[in-house]
């Protein structure tokens, strides 16, 4: 894995006696605490551009740790560094993706790809729904932070290695509620006849993940009448099985608040 190091990613670093370190990121002022292994990797990023070189360093630093463990930990740490813009990982032209449909929860390996998919969707005529207007909210770092803070969780669908659908749901689903509330929804442009199937696959994936933890009876999308969705969007989610459950008149400065609900 080849990478490029961004020396201006953080404005402050404090190293502790136990080898851990605190970073304050340059653009966001967000703090990142890294363990001793992460700090070792960080200190060696400028002198190398390949993960193979970093493994050599780690093996010398941790001679009694299995190399496979080191490789796994290094990959996870590098992906976190990528999310925080400390490095940019060069895409491998030989990377092979699974054929067909694959559904996954968004994690450190996917934040960058999902972010690129969302930001592209904001500019085209694809189906989209969002509750956050600031585009920076969809950068990898902010997607990850909302997940780490249990505010929001994302799931995405790939088809032959290409991201074609994404939605996120509120972390409140883990509180005392049987309702999963959708916070963002994006589909690749041109999928109008397939959105229903792809959305169903993603919903079923999430529900299977939650079995034994939560019982989901409703999936809800809150819509502001003059705000975050148009009539085309309402029509398309109606095709997915959502129905208008209730309307709160003059609930927001931009109009009524409508709740569209899919019953499970």
Secondary structure, 3 states (H helix, E strand, C coil): CEEEECCCCEEEEEECCCCCEEEEECCCCCEEEECHHHHHHHHHHCCCCEHHHHHHHHHHHCCCCCHHHHHHHHHHHHHHHHHCCCEEECCCCCCCCCCCEEEEECCCCCHHHHHHHHHHHCCCCCCEEECCCCHHHHCHHHHHHHHHCCCEEEEEEEECCEEEEEEEEEHHHHCCCCEEEEEEEEECCCCCCCHHHHHHHHHHHHHHHHCCCCCCCEEEEEEECCCCCCHHHHHHHHHCCCEEEEEEEEEECCEEEEEEEEEC
